[in-house]
Amino acid sequence: MTSYKLNNQNLSRFEGEVSIPQYNRNNVKTGIVHVGIGGFHRSHEAFYTDQLLHDESNADWGICGVALLDFDAKIYNTLKEQDGLYTLVVKELDGTLTKRVIGSIVEVLYAPEDPKKVIEKMASPDVKIISLTITEGGYNYNEATGEFNFENPLVQHDIANAEAPKTIFGYLTQAFKLRKERGLKGCTIQSCDNIQGNGHMTKKMLLSYVGVAEPALVAWVEEHVSFPNAMVDRITPATSPSDISSLKETSGIDDAWPVVCEPFKQWVIEDYFSAGRPSWENVGAQFVPNVEPYEKMKLQLLNAGHSVLGILGALMGYDTIDEAANNPSVNAFLRAYMGREVAPILSDLKGVDLESYEVSLLQRFGNVYIKDQIDRICSETSAKFPIFILPTINAQLKLDGHIEHAALVTAAWAIYSLGSDENGKAINVKDVMASVLNKKAKESKNCPTTFLEIESVFGKLKDSKLFAEAYTSAYKDIVKHGVEKCVLEMNINRVNFI
């Protein structure tokens, strides 16, 4: 099949092969600045917005995508060359592919290249929402203290170089400063990251920074900027070379960076916007007064479930999440973790059948067509563990409840951090704290609980005798018998629960 480069000029060539935008992109104005234009944003918020733009009354809600960090140059250059267009490939459970070209990103900016241009765009009166997918680590907070980390060299740089920032906090502060000076309205900061209370977290961290960098701006931000919490969900694995070549061969689309994802999607948002919002509810989003119960469910079941499969699967030598999820022993272990340790601490989930939700998660994890790489899921676990798994542990400890499954996963992570699987194959530990994790993991060979001394990750968990004992027992069992035998034994021992 003849292929053509994906861009505005060639867009009409693909009609009939895939769905393409049926709206005039030249008429779309930027109303949203989104920071972090990776795969998840493009499978989620940008997808919802693309659907909405097919109604011409929503033409003020186009997206300007901002590549914030130096290593985001590739995605910036790709989207710039493709006029912001990309292909979304939905991998259905039966293996069929649903393809559509997404057109909602109408501008792209590269922050390191021109910081002032990004600040001006964020300060534009047309921009009413600044949304974020900056990963859990991008919020720059210390798990042990819950406070903003001013020791971060990038933060120190921003305080000293206000007009050439490197962090999201530096950019937002300067944009809001301009809005205030120009007498403009405020806007909404919409976090789309996997953090419980992501809106509250964003507000707390930003105001902490503003209080030091621009103290006179604090009152204006508090009065004019809103920070709604939201829960987001759509499994979006990294794009593989085969995804790119398959799209080119089957549809004639030469797309340098398409996005692949699962069919399931969910977006639950608190309806708290300072300057208006798109009618995302018309395309499947859900607006609620309080998102906390839903985000807690998602973080501690789906995201934690991913981490469980990733850590155990990595040690067992698996490469993808579906391989781990389709191992009967691991699958049963995860189901028990969700049902026995997580579900009992969830509440206020109106309209949600938890048991059905758990079953659907196992089906989604086991989708053999997604091929979500385990090293992606395990990356930056030091930032994920305090958000996905630690809250379940702490809640169960308060109830004097079950922590056996979480303890085994924690022990497996300590062993994973040594850098090799059970077959002796090297594991590439992708984590900003990799050196600390490895050091503590090595010390844990003699005293397993040494790993729990990483206070920025575990808080005061090492002080719990109940957890320390369960963790130490699991650590020794994994070293002696291996992961699969340990989870199988745990499944047998709690057969009455199942």
N, C-alpha and C positions, 0 to 999 in steps of 0.2 A: 504494500500500500504506500502511495506517495504521502510523505509527511510534510507538514508546514509548521514553522515556528509559531508558538502561541503568542499572539499580540493582537492589538485592536484591528490592525489592517487585515489579518487573516481570520478573524473570529467567525465571520459568516461562512467560511469554508467548512467549518466543523458541524454546522447545523445539519441534523439528520443522523450524524454519527453519535453525538452526545447532546445533552441539554446545554444551551448557552443562554446568557442573559437576554431577556426579551424587553429590556428597557434601554434607553439611550444613556450611556454612561457619561456623555458630555454634559448632560443636564443635571447630573448628580453633584451636589455640593457636600463638602466635608463638614459633618456635624460631630464626628467622633474621632479622637486621636487615640490610636491603640499602640501601646508600648509592648513589644515582644511579639513579633509577627511569625512565630514558629508554627509548627504543625497543628497544635491544639487550637490556637486562635483561629486558624484557617478552616478547621473542621467544625468549629463551634460558633462563636460570635459572628465571624464573617459570613458563615453559612446562613445563620438565622437572618442576618441583615440583608444578604443577597436575596433571599426569598421575599423579604418585606419590600425591597426596592422595585419589585414588579408592579407594585401599586404606586402610580406616579405621585400620589399625595405624600409619599415618604421620601421624596428626592433630596431632602435636606439632611439625610442621615448616612451619607457616604463615609468611608473610613480612610483616614490617613494613617498608614502603618509606619511606626518608628522602630528602626533597628538601633538599639541603645548602646550595645557593647562593641568593642573592636572586632570580636570574632563573629559578629552578625553581618559582616561585610558580604558574605556569600549570598545570604537570603535577600539582602538589600539589592545587590546587583542583579540577581535573578528576577526579582519582581519588577525592578525598574525596566529591565530589558523586555519584560512581558507586559508592560503597561499595567502592572498590578494584577493581571489575570493569572489564574492557576486552575488546575483540574482537581476536583474532589472525587476520589474513587471510593465508593462504599462497598466493602466486601461483605456481602450477605452471608447468612449462615449456610445457605445451600451452595455457596461458591460462585454465584453469579456476581457480576460487577455492575454497579449503578454509577454512571459517570456524568458529571456536570461541570461546566466551566463557571467559576465564581467571579463576579465582577464588582463586588462591593468595596474592594480596596482601590480607591481612585487616585491615591497619592502614596508615595513612599519617601521616607527621609532617613538619612544615615547620620545619627547624632554625632559620632566622633568627627565627621567631616565638616559639619556646620552646626555647632551647638546653638548659636543664636537663632538660626532658622527654625529649629525645633521649638525653642522657647517662644518665639513669635507665633508659631502655629498653635501651640497650647494656649496662648493668650488671645487668640483670635475670637472676636465676638460671635462668630458662626459656630465655634466649637462649644458644645454643651456637655459633652461627656469625654473624660479621659479614662480609658479602660486599660487594664494591666494583665499581662501574663508574664511575670518576671521570675517565676519559680519560688518555691518556699524560701530558699536562701536569699532571695532578693529583698526581703523585708528587713534584713539587717538587725534582728533582735537576738538577744541572749536568752536561751531557754531557761537557764538557771535563775536569772533575775527578772526575765520578762521585759527588760528595758532595751532601749535603742543602744546599739554598739558604736559609740563614738571613737573607739580605738581603730576602727576600720580605716586603713590608709586612704581609701577612696573617699570616705566621708570627710576626712581631714583635708584632703585635696579640695573638695567642694566648698568647704567653709573658707578656705584661703583663696579660692579662685571661683568666685560666685558666677561669673559670666561664661565660664567654660567648664560646666559640671560634668561628672562622670556617672553619678547615681541618679536614680529616679527622684530622690528627694531633692537633690540640687536643682533638677529641671523644674519640678513642680513649684518649688519655692520661688524661683525666678519668674515663672509664668504667672503665678498669683500676685507677685509683686507688681508686675506690669498691669495686670487687670485692675488692681487696686489703684495704682497711679493714674490710670486712664478712665477711672470711674465706670468700669465695666461690671457686668454681673459675674457671679461666681459660676461654678459648674459642678458636675458630679464626678467623683472618682469611683470607678466601678472595677473592683478587683475580681478577676476571674481565676484566681489561684486556689490551690487546695489547702486552705488554711481555715480552721474553724473560726468564725467571726472575722472573715477576711476584711470586711469593711471597717470593723472596730480596730483591727490590727493596723490597717493602713492609716487610719486617722491618728492613732496613738503614736505610731512611728514618725509620721510626717510632722505632727505637732511637736514632738520631741526635737526633731531636727530644726524646725522653724524657730523654736524657742531659743536655740543657740545661734543659728545663722542669721535670722531676721526677726528678732523678738517683737518688733512693732507690728509684724504681720499676723501674729497669732490670733488676735481678736477677729480680724477680717476673715481668716480661714474658718474659724469656728462659726461665724455668722453666715458666710456665703457659700460654703462648700459642703456637700453631703457625701456620705460614704456608705451606701447600702451594702449589706451583706448579701452574698449570693452563693448558691451551690451549683457547680458545673460538672457535667459528666459526659464524656464520650471517649472511648478508648481509641487513641490515635498513635499507632506505632511509627517509628522512624521510616521514612521512605527509602526503599531499597533500589539498587540499580535495575533489578528485574521489574520493579513497578514502573520505572521510567521507560524501559525498552518495550514492555508489554503495551503500555498506553500508545506508544508511537506506532507499534506494529499493527495493533487492532483498530485504532481510531484515527491514525494519521496526525496525532497531536504531538508535536515536538515541544514538550514541557520539561524544562530543566529541573523543576522541583514540584511535582504534583503532591497531593496529600492523600493518604489512605486512612480509612477509619472503619469502625464498626457501624451497623445500622442504628443502634440505640443512641439516643441523645436525650439530655435533660438539662434544664436551666431553671432554677428556682431563685427568684430575686425579691428582695424587699422593695416595696414601691415607695422609694424615698429619694426623689431626684430634684435637684435644686433648680434646673433650668429646662425642664421638659425631657422627654425620652421617646424613643421609637415605640411603636405598638408591637413589641416582640411577642406579646401574648397572642396576636393574630397568626403567628407562625409556630406556635407550640411552646413558648416559654410560659412559666407560671409565676404570677406575682402574688406574694403572700405578706401578711403583716410581720411574721417572724420566721426566718429561714433556719434558725438554729437547729431544730430537731432534724431537718432534712439533711443539712450539711454534716451534722454529727453522724447520721446514718451512713452517708456516702463515704466520708473520710475513714470511718472506723470499720466499714465493711468492704467497700470496693477498693479504696486506696490501700488500706491495710492488707486486704486480701492479695492485691498485687505484690506487695512487699513480701508477704509470707511465701508466695509461690516463687518469687524471684530469688530470695535468699536460699530457700531449701533446694530449689531447682538448680541454682548455680553450683552448690556443693555436690549435687548429684551428677553434674556434668551436662545438664540440659542447656540448650541455647535459646529456646523460646518459651514463652509463658504457656502456650497451649500444651507443650510437651509435659510440663510439670502438672498442669491442671488435669490432664488426661491419665496421669499415673493414679490408679485407684487408691493407693494408700495415702498419697498426698492430698488427693481430692477429698477423701473422707476426713483427714486431719483438718483441712481448711473448713469444711462444713461444720465440724464440731467446734472449732475455734469461733466461728461466727455465731453458732447457735448457743453455745454454752458460756462464752466469755463476753461477747459483744452484745448480742440481742437483749440480754437481761438489763443492760444499763441504758437502753434506748427507750424513749417515751414521746408522747404527744405527736405521733406520726399519723395524722388524720388522712384516711384514704390509702394507707400503705399496708399491704399484707407482707409482713417481714419475712415470713417463711418463703413466700413466692419470690420476693425480691432476692433472697439468698440463692434460691434455685436458679434464678435468671442470671445472677452473677457467675455462677459456676458454668453455665452454658456460654456466657460471653467470654470468660477466661479460656474456655476450651475451644473456641472458634479456630479451627485449624487453618483458616485462610488469612487470619490477621498476622500471625507470626511476629508478635511483639517481642523484641529482643530482651532477654533477661538482663543484659548489661545496661540497657536503658532504664529498666525498672529499678535496678539496684543502684543507679547513679545517685549521688548525694543522699544516701540513706541517713546520714547524720542529721540532715535537715528534715527528713521525712519521718523518722522514728518518733520524735517528740510530738508530732502532729497526728500520725496515723495509729500508732500502737501504744505509746506511753499513756494516753488518757484512759484507755481500756484497763491497763494494768492498775493504774492509780485508783480508778473507780472500783474495781474488784477488790483491791486491798482494803479499801474503806468498808466494804461489805463483808470482809473476811471470806471472799468468794473464790472462784476458780481462776488461777493464773498459770496453770501447767502448760497450756499450749503457747501462750505468749512467752513464757520462760524458755521453752525449747527454741522458739524463733530467735529470741535474743541471744541465746547460747550459739545458735547456728551463725548468727551475724558475727559474733566474736571470732568464730573459727574461719568464716568467710574472709574476715579482715586480715588473716594471715597471708592471703594472696594466692591460694591454690585450692582446687577442688579435691574430692576424695580419690580421684584418679591420678593426682599429681600434676594436673594441667594448670598452668598459670591463670589466675583471675586478674583482670585489669580492674582494680578498684578505682572507680571514678568518683572521687569525693574530695571536696575542698579540705577535709580533715583526714585525708588518707594516711598521712605520716603519723598523726596522733593515734588513729585507729590501729594502725599496724604495730606501733610501739606497745600500746596497751594489750593488743592481742597476743603479742609475743610474751609479755609479762604474765598473761593469763594462763599460759601453759603450766606454770607452777601454782598459781593462785587464781582460779577462774574469775572470781569477783573483781579482780583488778580492772577488768573491762568496764565495769559499772561505775568506776571512779571518774569517768568523763562527764563531769557535772553539767557542761553545756548541752549535753544530749539527754542524760538520764535524770538530771536534777538530783533529788535526794533518795533515789531508788535504792542505792546501795545500803541505806540504813534499814531497809525492810528485811528482817530476818526470814520471814516467810518466803519472799521472793528470792532472796539470795540462796536459800536452800534449794528451792525448786530449780533455779537457774544453774547452780553448781552441779546438781544431780543430772540435769539434762546435758550439760557440757561434757561431763565425764562419759555419759552414755553415747553421745554422738562420736566422741573420740574413739571409744572402744568398739562400737557396733555400726556406725554410719547412720546417716539420716533416715534412709528408707526403713531399716529395721526398727529404729526408734519410733517413727510415726506409726508404723504398723502395730508395734507393741502397745502404743498409746490408744490406738483405735480398738484393739482387742480389750484393753482394760476398761474402756468406757462403753462397751457394746450395749449395756443397758440404757445408756443415754440415747443412743441412736434409735 
